[in-house]
Structure formats: C-alpha cells, structure tokens
Amino acid sequence: MKYRCIIFDCDGTLVDTLGDISSAMNNALAMNGYPPVPQEKYRDMVGWGINKLAELALPQTARTADTIQTLAVCAHRLMDEQPADQYVSRPYPGIPELVKRLQTAKPKKLHTAVLSNKPDSVLRRLMDDLFGPNAFDAVYGLGPGIIPKPDPSSVWDFLAEINRNPHETIFMGDSEIDIETALNTGCYPLGVSWGFRSRETLVSAGAARIIDSPEEIWHLIEK
C-alpha cells in the first residue's frame, strides 16, 4: 500500500455545506443591515475561512476591518447555535460508505484526518453529527493561532503525530486552496469533481488527478 494516510477537506469534499454556509452568512448580513448574497455566489467565495468569507459577502464600500470582524463573529455564532436537526448540509453520495470503509481499514495503518478553514468548533460538531464520533483520527479547523490553508503547518503537525511521510499521504479537496495545500506539503494533490469549484480550476491549480466518485480513491490506495 503506497498511501497510508488521507487528509480530507470538508466543505465541497466530504459535505455539501453551501446551504448552511449561505444561510448563516446571509442572516448575519441581515442582522447588520446588509443585503444577502445569492447562494450560488457562495460557491466561489468559500474556502479561505470565515473572515475572508465575511469580507467577500459585504458590499465593497463596507469592507472595513471592524465590519468584517463583526460580521464573521456573528456568522460564527449562528453556525455554532444551529441545531443539528436543522442542518441542510449532507455528505455527498458515497462519502459515508467511504468513511466507514476507511474506519475498517485502520488496522492496516490507514490514517484519516479532516483539515478545513471552517471554524474549529463548527467543524468538529458537524463531523460528529454527520459521521459519528471518532470517524477520523484527527479533525482540524481554524482557531486562535492556527494558520489557514494553504499553509502547510497543520498537515505537517498531523503527519508528525502519526509518524507518516507526506509522500505516503493523499490530500483530497475540491478547491484550488486544497490543491495548493497538497503541493505545499508534498502530499498527493487529489481533486474531486463534485464540489464547489470547477474541474478547470483544479487542473489549473495542479491537481495530479480528479475523481468523479469517492470509490475511485481506492484505485490509488490499493494500487
């Protein structure tokens, strides 16, 4: 087995979160007196973290540091307070089966992690609610002192913990941010076609391969 570790992005890779992200940010915009953004426009706005998302969601004339921070904090709070039974977010087809199969493969030393620029508290609750506790060996979201993707720090920290090499690791994501993260860390840059960005974006970013269904990852793992 060449690859012994898989690191997943969350939004657009494991879970279709566009509805909940757009709802939280649009509610935060409304609470602060700004117009909503059409849901489809969020497809190209997500991935850099909630502060950048808040900046992009605001009208250009309102993009001051204080306004961006206020909006990001408000949206984060709304995400934290959302009851699980009101999630619009759902795993993509084939992802629950992939996660289950990877869990059974763990005795073969196949490690898994989720690395997202989503707020850490939101990410951890979402993963537990949708996949169950301990579905992954590690879950990393953004918090104080954490540098967002595509910075390689969080990937290297995880690999050091499990004593694995980047060349043994697949980084799987749907955006140019994920592909850049993989390239920055020396991991295999695997793109997915079902997420928020286009195939062309992933190719331009340097994806070594783009898969159209989660099952295809086993061709890499078992090769």
C-alpha atoms as an extended CHARMM CRD file, in Angstrom:
* protein
*
       223  EXT
         1         1  MET       CA              0.0000000000        0.0000000000        0.0000000000  PROA      1               0.0000000000
         2         2  LYS       CA              1.7120000000        3.1710000000       -1.2090000000  PROA      2               0.0000000000
         3         3  TYR       CA             -0.6220000000        5.6110000000        0.5650000000  PROA      3               0.0000000000
         4         4  ARG       CA             -1.1910000000        5.1730000000        4.2860000000  PROA      4               0.0000000000
         5         5  CYS       CA             -2.8990000000        8.4500000000        5.1200000000  PROA      5               0.0000000000
         6         6  ILE       CA             -5.7490000000       10.5140000000        3.6470000000  PROA      6               0.0000000000
         7         7  ILE       CA             -6.4250000000       14.1200000000        4.6070000000  PROA      7               0.0000000000
         8         8  PHE       CA             -9.8140000000       15.4530000000        3.5470000000  PROA      8               0.0000000000
         9         9  ASP       CA            -11.1060000000       18.9450000000        3.0570000000  PROA      9               0.0000000000
        10        10  CYS       CA            -14.6480000000       19.3270000000        4.4370000000  PROA      10              0.0000000000
        11        11  ASP       CA            -16.8130000000       21.8540000000        2.5420000000  PROA      11              0.0000000000
        12        12  GLY       CA            -17.3820000000       20.6930000000       -1.0070000000  PROA      12              0.0000000000
        13        13  THR       CA            -15.3930000000       17.4930000000       -0.4770000000  PROA      13              0.0000000000
        14        14  LEU       CA            -16.9950000000       15.4530000000        2.3050000000  PROA      14              0.0000000000
        15        15  VAL       CA            -20.1320000000       17.5290000000        2.8290000000  PROA      15              0.0000000000
        16        16  ASP       CA            -22.2950000000       19.8300000000        0.7070000000  PROA      16              0.0000000000
        17        17  THR       CA            -22.4340000000       22.7120000000        3.1740000000  PROA      17              0.0000000000
        18        18  LEU       CA            -23.3580000000       25.5070000000        0.7680000000  PROA      18              0.0000000000
        19        19  GLY       CA            -26.9100000000       25.8850000000        2.0830000000  PROA      19              0.0000000000
        20        20  ASP       CA            -25.9310000000       26.2240000000        5.7300000000  PROA      20              0.0000000000
        21        21  ILE       CA            -22.9690000000       28.4990000000        4.9970000000  PROA      21              0.0000000000
        22        22  SER       CA            -25.0200000000       30.8570000000        2.8320000000  PROA      22              0.0000000000
        23        23  SER       CA            -27.8910000000       30.8600000000        5.3250000000  PROA      23              0.0000000000
        24        24  ALA       CA            -25.6620000000       31.7400000000        8.2910000000  PROA      24              0.0000000000
        25        25  MET       CA            -23.7800000000       34.4640000000        6.4530000000  PROA      25              0.0000000000
        26        26  ASN       CA            -26.9230000000       35.9540000000        4.8970000000  PROA      26              0.0000000000
        27        27  ASN       CA            -28.6190000000       36.0350000000        8.3080000000  PROA      27              0.0000000000
        28        28  ALA       CA            -25.5370000000       37.7460000000        9.7330000000  PROA      28              0.0000000000
        29        29  LEU       CA            -25.6290000000       40.2580000000        6.8800000000  PROA      29              0.0000000000
        30        30  ALA       CA            -29.2970000000       40.9920000000        7.5360000000  PROA      30              0.0000000000
        31        31  MET       CA            -28.6960000000       41.4310000000       11.2710000000  PROA      31              0.0000000000
        32        32  ASN       CA            -26.0280000000       44.0150000000       10.4740000000  PROA      32              0.0000000000
        33        33  GLY       CA            -28.0540000000       45.8640000000        7.8420000000  PROA      33              0.0000000000
        34        34  TYR       CA            -26.5210000000       44.4930000000        4.6380000000  PROA      34              0.0000000000
        35        35  PRO       CA            -28.1470000000       42.7770000000        1.6320000000  PROA      35              0.0000000000
        36        36  PRO       CA            -27.9480000000       38.9900000000        1.1420000000  PROA      36              0.0000000000
        37        37  VAL       CA            -25.7380000000       37.2420000000       -1.3980000000  PROA      37              0.0000000000
        38        38  PRO       CA            -27.3010000000       34.6770000000       -3.7990000000  PROA      38              0.0000000000
        39        39  GLN       CA            -26.4750000000       31.1650000000       -2.6350000000  PROA      39              0.0000000000
        40        40  GLU       CA            -24.7230000000       30.1600000000       -5.8570000000  PROA      40              0.0000000000
        41        41  LYS       CA            -22.2620000000       33.0430000000       -5.4970000000  PROA      41              0.0000000000
        42        42  TYR       CA            -21.0040000000       31.4820000000       -2.2710000000  PROA      42              0.0000000000
        43        43  ARG       CA            -19.6850000000       28.5760000000       -4.3460000000  PROA      43              0.0000000000
        44        44  ASP       CA            -16.6560000000       30.6530000000       -5.3510000000  PROA      44              0.0000000000
        45        45  MET       CA            -16.3890000000       32.5540000000       -2.0510000000  PROA      45              0.0000000000
        46        46  VAL       CA            -15.8940000000       29.7390000000        0.4530000000  PROA      46              0.0000000000
        47        47  GLY       CA            -12.6380000000       28.0150000000        1.3500000000  PROA      47              0.0000000000
        48        48  TRP       CA            -10.4180000000       30.7360000000        2.8100000000  PROA      48              0.0000000000
        49        49  GLY       CA            -12.0610000000       30.8930000000        6.2320000000  PROA      49              0.0000000000
        50        50  ILE       CA            -14.9190000000       32.8090000000        7.7830000000  PROA      50              0.0000000000
        51        51  ASN       CA            -13.1390000000       36.1780000000        7.9260000000  PROA      51              0.0000000000
        52        52  LYS       CA            -12.4350000000       36.1420000000        4.1910000000  PROA      52              0.0000000000
        53        53  LEU       CA            -15.9740000000       34.9190000000        3.5420000000  PROA      53              0.0000000000
        54        54  ALA       CA            -17.3540000000       37.8280000000        5.5450000000  PROA      54              0.0000000000
        55        55  GLU       CA            -15.2000000000       40.2530000000        3.5730000000  PROA      55              0.0000000000
        56        56  LEU       CA            -16.3820000000       38.8780000000        0.2240000000  PROA      56              0.0000000000
        57        57  ALA       CA            -20.0370000000       38.8420000000        1.3130000000  PROA      57              0.0000000000
        58        58  LEU       CA            -20.0230000000       42.5240000000        2.2680000000  PROA      58              0.0000000000
        59        59  PRO       CA            -20.5640000000       45.3200000000       -0.2440000000  PROA      59              0.0000000000
        60        60  GLN       CA            -17.1580000000       46.6820000000       -1.2580000000  PROA      60              0.0000000000
        61        61  THR       CA            -17.8730000000       50.0390000000        0.3800000000  PROA      61              0.0000000000
        62        62  ALA       CA            -18.4370000000       48.3260000000        3.7530000000  PROA      62              0.0000000000
        63        63  ARG       CA            -15.2740000000       46.2100000000        3.8520000000  PROA      63              0.0000000000
        64        64  THR       CA            -13.5410000000       47.7470000000        6.8430000000  PROA      64              0.0000000000
        65        65  ALA       CA            -11.5740000000       45.6290000000        9.3120000000  PROA      65              0.0000000000
        66        66  ASP       CA            -14.1020000000       46.2360000000       12.0960000000  PROA      66              0.0000000000
        67        67  THR       CA            -17.1320000000       45.4370000000        9.9240000000  PROA      67              0.0000000000
        68        68  ILE       CA            -15.5500000000       42.2680000000        8.5790000000  PROA      68              0.0000000000
        69        69  GLN       CA            -14.7090000000       41.0890000000       12.1030000000  PROA      69              0.0000000000
        70        70  THR       CA            -18.2080000000       41.8920000000       13.4030000000  PROA      70              0.0000000000
        71        71  LEU       CA            -19.8530000000       40.0080000000       10.5570000000  PROA      71              0.0000000000
        72        72  ALA       CA            -17.5320000000       37.0000000000       10.9000000000  PROA      72              0.0000000000
        73        73  VAL       CA            -18.1880000000       36.7380000000       14.6490000000  PROA      73              0.0000000000
        74        74  CYS       CA            -21.9450000000       36.9700000000       14.0770000000  PROA      74              0.0000000000
        75        75  ALA       CA            -21.9360000000       34.2820000000       11.3710000000  PROA      75              0.0000000000
        76        76  HSD       CA            -19.7270000000       32.0210000000       13.5150000000  PROA      76              0.0000000000
        77        77  ARG       CA            -22.1600000000       32.3520000000       16.4190000000  PROA      77              0.0000000000
        78        78  LEU       CA            -25.1140000000       31.4690000000       14.1780000000  PROA      78              0.0000000000
        79        79  MET       CA            -23.2820000000       28.3800000000       12.9150000000  PROA      79              0.0000000000
        80        80  ASP       CA            -22.4350000000       27.3090000000       16.4760000000  PROA      80              0.0000000000
        81        81  GLU       CA            -26.0480000000       27.7260000000       17.5850000000  PROA      81              0.0000000000
        82        82  GLN       CA            -27.6590000000       25.8520000000       14.6840000000  PROA      82              0.0000000000
        83        83  PRO       CA            -29.3910000000       22.6570000000       15.8880000000  PROA      83              0.0000000000
        84        84  ALA       CA            -28.1970000000       19.5110000000       14.1620000000  PROA      84              0.0000000000
        85        85  ASP       CA            -31.7380000000       18.5520000000       13.1700000000  PROA      85              0.0000000000
        86        86  GLN       CA            -31.9270000000       21.7530000000       11.1160000000  PROA      86              0.0000000000
        87        87  TYR       CA            -28.8040000000       21.0870000000        9.0290000000  PROA      87              0.0000000000
        88        88  VAL       CA            -29.2180000000       21.4260000000        5.2970000000  PROA      88              0.0000000000
        89        89  SER       CA            -25.6810000000       20.0510000000        4.9710000000  PROA      89              0.0000000000
        90        90  ARG       CA            -25.4010000000       16.4240000000        3.8870000000  PROA      90              0.0000000000
        91        91  PRO       CA            -22.4760000000       14.1800000000        2.9530000000  PROA      91              0.0000000000
        92        92  TYR       CA            -22.0200000000       13.7060000000       -0.7720000000  PROA      92              0.0000000000
        93        93  PRO       CA            -23.1670000000       10.3610000000       -2.2400000000  PROA      93              0.0000000000
        94        94  GLY       CA            -20.6760000000        7.6280000000       -1.4650000000  PROA      94              0.0000000000
        95        95  ILE       CA            -18.8620000000        9.5920000000        1.2550000000  PROA      95              0.0000000000
        96        96  PRO       CA            -20.4890000000        7.8600000000        4.2870000000  PROA      96              0.0000000000
        97        97  GLU       CA            -19.5880000000        4.4920000000        2.7570000000  PROA      97              0.0000000000
        98        98  LEU       CA            -16.0200000000        5.6510000000        2.1150000000  PROA      98              0.0000000000
        99        99  VAL       CA            -15.6060000000        6.8630000000        5.6870000000  PROA      99              0.0000000000
       100       100  LYS       CA            -16.9630000000        3.5710000000        7.0720000000  PROA      100             0.0000000000
       101       101  ARG       CA            -14.6600000000        1.5470000000        4.8480000000  PROA      101             0.0000000000
       102       102  LEU       CA            -11.6680000000        3.6230000000        5.8940000000  PROA      102             0.0000000000
       103       103  GLN       CA            -12.5530000000        3.0040000000        9.5390000000  PROA      103             0.0000000000
       104       104  THR       CA            -12.4070000000       -0.7440000000        8.9710000000  PROA      104             0.0000000000
       105       105  ALA       CA             -9.0830000000       -0.3330000000        7.1600000000  PROA      105             0.0000000000
       106       106  LYS       CA             -7.4640000000        1.3960000000       10.1570000000  PROA      106             0.0000000000
       107       107  PRO       CA             -5.8980000000       -1.8370000000       11.4940000000  PROA      107             0.0000000000
       108       108  LYS       CA             -3.8610000000       -1.7200000000        8.2490000000  PROA      108             0.0000000000
       109       109  LYS       CA             -2.4020000000        1.6020000000        9.4040000000  PROA      109             0.0000000000
       110       110  LEU       CA             -4.5400000000        3.7640000000        7.1180000000  PROA      110             0.0000000000
       111       111  HSD       CA             -4.9040000000        7.0930000000        8.9150000000  PROA      111             0.0000000000
       112       112  THR       CA             -7.5130000000        9.7720000000        8.1900000000  PROA      112             0.0000000000
       113       113  ALA       CA             -7.8980000000       13.4390000000        9.0520000000  PROA      113             0.0000000000
       114       114  VAL       CA            -10.1070000000       16.3770000000        8.1420000000  PROA      114             0.0000000000
       115       115  LEU       CA             -8.4070000000       19.7350000000        7.6110000000  PROA      115             0.0000000000
       116       116  SER       CA            -10.6640000000       22.7170000000        6.9570000000  PROA      116             0.0000000000
       117       117  ASN       CA            -10.6170000000       26.5030000000        7.1290000000  PROA      117             0.0000000000
       118       118  LYS       CA            -14.0230000000       26.2360000000        8.8010000000  PROA      118             0.0000000000
       119       119  PRO       CA            -14.1410000000       27.4060000000       12.4570000000  PROA      119             0.0000000000
       120       120  ASP       CA            -12.9060000000       24.5220000000       14.5910000000  PROA      120             0.0000000000
       121       121  SER       CA            -15.9780000000       24.3620000000       16.8600000000  PROA      121             0.0000000000
       122       122  VAL       CA            -18.3220000000       24.2580000000       13.8640000000  PROA      122             0.0000000000
       123       123  LEU       CA            -16.2290000000       21.6690000000       12.0260000000  PROA      123             0.0000000000
       124       124  ARG       CA            -15.9100000000       19.2540000000       14.9520000000  PROA      124             0.0000000000
       125       125  ARG       CA            -19.6290000000       19.3180000000       15.7070000000  PROA      125             0.0000000000
       126       126  LEU       CA            -20.5230000000       18.8500000000       12.0380000000  PROA      126             0.0000000000
       127       127  MET       CA            -18.2130000000       15.8350000000       11.6840000000  PROA      127             0.0000000000
       128       128  ASP       CA            -19.5700000000       14.2380000000       14.8720000000  PROA      128             0.0000000000
       129       129  ASP       CA            -23.1810000000       14.8970000000       13.8980000000  PROA      129             0.0000000000
       130       130  LEU       CA            -22.8970000000       13.6050000000       10.3230000000  PROA      130             0.0000000000
       131       131  PHE       CA            -20.3550000000       10.7810000000       10.6980000000  PROA      131             0.0000000000
       132       132  GLY       CA            -20.3700000000        9.9310000000       14.3910000000  PROA      132             0.0000000000
       133       133  PRO       CA            -17.6480000000       10.4900000000       16.9990000000  PROA      133             0.0000000000
       134       134  ASN       CA            -14.1230000000        9.3470000000       16.1610000000  PROA      134             0.0000000000
       135       135  ALA       CA            -14.8940000000        8.7370000000       12.4860000000  PROA      135             0.0000000000
       136       136  PHE       CA            -11.4990000000       10.3130000000       11.7190000000  PROA      136             0.0000000000
       137       137  ASP       CA             -8.1780000000       10.1320000000       13.5290000000  PROA      137             0.0000000000
       138       138  ALA       CA             -7.9990000000       13.9190000000       13.6930000000  PROA      138             0.0000000000
       139       139  VAL       CA            -10.1550000000       16.9470000000       12.8370000000  PROA      139             0.0000000000
       140       140  TYR       CA             -8.5390000000       20.3580000000       12.4140000000  PROA      140             0.0000000000
       141       141  GLY       CA            -10.4580000000       23.5980000000       11.8970000000  PROA      141             0.0000000000
       142       142  LEU       CA             -9.4250000000       27.2110000000       12.3420000000  PROA      142             0.0000000000
       143       143  GLY       CA             -8.9120000000       28.6250000000       15.8110000000  PROA      143             0.0000000000
       144       144  PRO       CA             -6.5920000000       31.0090000000       17.6540000000  PROA      144             0.0000000000
       145       145  GLY       CA             -3.0110000000       30.6700000000       16.4980000000  PROA      145             0.0000000000
       146       146  ILE       CA             -3.8740000000       28.3350000000       13.5910000000  PROA      146             0.0000000000
       147       147  ILE       CA             -2.6940000000       29.4450000000       10.1620000000  PROA      147             0.0000000000
       148       148  PRO       CA             -5.2730000000       28.6200000000        7.4590000000  PROA      148             0.0000000000
       149       149  LYS       CA             -4.7010000000       26.5060000000        4.3850000000  PROA      149             0.0000000000
       150       150  PRO       CA             -2.7920000000       26.5890000000        2.1000000000  PROA      150             0.0000000000
       151       151  ASP       CA             -0.1840000000       26.9930000000        4.8550000000  PROA      151             0.0000000000
       152       152  PRO       CA              1.3570000000       23.5400000000        5.4280000000  PROA      152             0.0000000000
       153       153  SER       CA              1.7060000000       23.7290000000        9.2330000000  PROA      153             0.0000000000
       154       154  SER       CA             -1.3990000000       21.7480000000       10.2460000000  PROA      154             0.0000000000
       155       155  VAL       CA             -0.6610000000       18.9790000000        7.7500000000  PROA      155             0.0000000000
       156       156  TRP       CA              2.8950000000       18.6030000000        8.9740000000  PROA      156             0.0000000000
       157       157  ASP       CA              1.7680000000       18.6340000000       12.6110000000  PROA      157             0.0000000000
       158       158  PHE       CA             -0.6750000000       15.7890000000       11.9530000000  PROA      158             0.0000000000
       159       159  LEU       CA              1.8350000000       13.7200000000        9.9860000000  PROA      159             0.0000000000
       160       160  ALA       CA              4.4170000000       14.1730000000       12.7420000000  PROA      160             0.0000000000
       161       161  GLU       CA              1.8850000000       12.9110000000       15.3060000000  PROA      161             0.0000000000
       162       162  ILE       CA              1.2130000000        9.7060000000       13.3670000000  PROA      162             0.0000000000
       163       163  ASN       CA              4.8120000000        9.3020000000       12.1260000000  PROA      163             0.0000000000
       164       164  ARG       CA              3.8820000000        9.4190000000        8.4520000000  PROA      164             0.0000000000
       165       165  ASN       CA              5.5500000000       10.9720000000        5.4310000000  PROA      165             0.0000000000
       166       166  PRO       CA              3.8420000000       13.4300000000        3.0110000000  PROA      166             0.0000000000
       167       167  HSD       CA              4.7060000000       11.0700000000        0.1580000000  PROA      167             0.0000000000
       168       168  GLU       CA              2.5010000000        8.4460000000        1.8290000000  PROA      168             0.0000000000
       169       169  THR       CA             -0.3910000000       10.9040000000        2.0710000000  PROA      169             0.0000000000
       170       170  ILE       CA             -3.2930000000       11.8570000000       -0.1980000000  PROA      170             0.0000000000
       171       171  PHE       CA             -4.7500000000       15.3370000000        0.2550000000  PROA      171             0.0000000000
       172       172  MET       CA             -8.2730000000       15.3050000000       -1.1770000000  PROA      172             0.0000000000
       173       173  GLY       CA            -10.1950000000       18.5110000000       -1.8610000000  PROA      173             0.0000000000
       174       174  ASP       CA            -12.4660000000       20.4270000000       -4.1880000000  PROA      174             0.0000000000
       175       175  SER       CA            -10.7020000000       23.7830000000       -4.4540000000  PROA      175             0.0000000000
       176       176  GLU       CA             -7.5010000000       25.4340000000       -5.5700000000  PROA      176             0.0000000000
       177       177  ILE       CA             -6.7840000000       26.0640000000       -1.8780000000  PROA      177             0.0000000000
       178       178  ASP       CA             -6.6880000000       22.3160000000       -1.2000000000  PROA      178             0.0000000000
       179       179  ILE       CA             -4.5160000000       21.5550000000       -4.2020000000  PROA      179             0.0000000000
       180       180  GLU       CA             -2.1010000000       24.3070000000       -3.1950000000  PROA      180             0.0000000000
       181       181  THR       CA             -2.0380000000       22.8970000000        0.3490000000  PROA      181             0.0000000000
       182       182  ALA       CA             -1.1600000000       19.4660000000       -1.0070000000  PROA      182             0.0000000000
       183       183  LEU       CA              1.6100000000       20.8740000000       -3.1700000000  PROA      183             0.0000000000
       184       184  ASN       CA              2.9660000000       22.9750000000       -0.2880000000  PROA      184             0.0000000000
       185       185  THR       CA              3.2070000000       19.8910000000        1.9190000000  PROA      185             0.0000000000
       186       186  GLY       CA              4.3990000000       17.3250000000       -0.6160000000  PROA      186             0.0000000000
       187       187  CYS       CA              1.1850000000       15.2960000000       -0.3990000000  PROA      187             0.0000000000
       188       188  TYR       CA             -0.5670000000       13.7820000000       -3.4290000000  PROA      188             0.0000000000
       189       189  PRO       CA             -2.9400000000       16.5190000000       -4.7460000000  PROA      189             0.0000000000
       190       190  LEU       CA             -6.2570000000       14.7700000000       -5.4330000000  PROA      190             0.0000000000
       191       191  GLY       CA             -9.1730000000       16.8530000000       -6.6970000000  PROA      191             0.0000000000
       192       192  VAL       CA            -12.8660000000       15.9570000000       -6.6140000000  PROA      192             0.0000000000
       193       193  SER       CA            -15.2940000000       16.9900000000       -9.3490000000  PROA      193             0.0000000000
       194       194  TRP       CA            -18.4650000000       17.0810000000       -7.2220000000  PROA      194             0.0000000000
       195       195  GLY       CA            -17.5500000000       20.0980000000       -5.0760000000  PROA      195             0.0000000000
       196       196  PHE       CA            -17.8000000000       23.8680000000       -5.2780000000  PROA      196             0.0000000000
       197       197  ARG       CA            -15.0830000000       24.5960000000       -7.8480000000  PROA      197             0.0000000000
       198       198  SER       CA            -14.7980000000       23.5840000000      -11.4870000000  PROA      198             0.0000000000
       199       199  ARG       CA            -12.6000000000       20.8550000000      -12.9190000000  PROA      199             0.0000000000
       200       200  GLU       CA            -10.7170000000       23.5520000000      -14.8280000000  PROA      200             0.0000000000
       201       201  THR       CA             -9.8860000000       25.3350000000      -11.5710000000  PROA      201             0.0000000000
       202       202  LEU       CA             -8.4620000000       22.1450000000      -10.0810000000  PROA      202             0.0000000000
       203       203  VAL       CA             -6.4120000000       21.3630000000      -13.1930000000  PROA      203             0.0000000000
       204       204  SER       CA             -5.0040000000       24.9010000000      -13.2600000000  PROA      204             0.0000000000
       205       205  ALA       CA             -4.0910000000       24.6130000000       -9.5820000000  PROA      205             0.0000000000
       206       206  GLY       CA             -2.0310000000       21.4790000000      -10.2500000000  PROA      206             0.0000000000
       207       207  ALA       CA             -4.2230000000       18.5150000000       -9.2600000000  PROA      207             0.0000000000
       208       208  ALA       CA             -2.4630000000       15.2550000000      -10.1270000000  PROA      208             0.0000000000
       209       209  ARG       CA             -5.8150000000       13.5660000000      -10.6210000000  PROA      209             0.0000000000
       210       210  ILE       CA             -9.5080000000       14.4280000000      -10.3560000000  PROA      210             0.0000000000
       211       211  ILE       CA            -12.0040000000       11.7800000000       -9.2900000000  PROA      211             0.0000000000
       212       212  ASP       CA            -15.7200000000       11.7440000000      -10.0840000000  PROA      212             0.0000000000
       213       213  SER       CA            -16.8330000000        9.4440000000       -7.2590000000  PROA      213             0.0000000000
       214       214  PRO       CA            -15.4540000000        8.5990000000       -3.7980000000  PROA      214             0.0000000000
       215       215  GLU       CA            -14.9870000000        4.9580000000       -4.7860000000  PROA      215             0.0000000000
       216       216  GLU       CA            -12.1940000000        5.9490000000       -7.1620000000  PROA      216             0.0000000000
       217       217  ILE       CA             -9.8960000000        6.7460000000       -4.2620000000  PROA      217             0.0000000000
       218       218  TRP       CA             -9.4400000000        3.0200000000       -3.6830000000  PROA      218             0.0000000000
       219       219  HSD       CA             -7.6690000000        2.7250000000       -7.0480000000  PROA      219             0.0000000000
       220       220  LEU       CA             -4.9530000000        4.9390000000       -5.5720000000  PROA      220             0.0000000000
       221       221  ILE       CA             -4.8800000000        3.3010000000       -2.1520000000  PROA      221             0.0000000000
       222       222  GLU       CA             -4.8000000000       -0.2840000000       -3.4120000000  PROA      222             0.0000000000
       223       223  LYS       CA             -2.5460000000        0.3100000000       -6.4110000000  PROA      223             0.0000000000
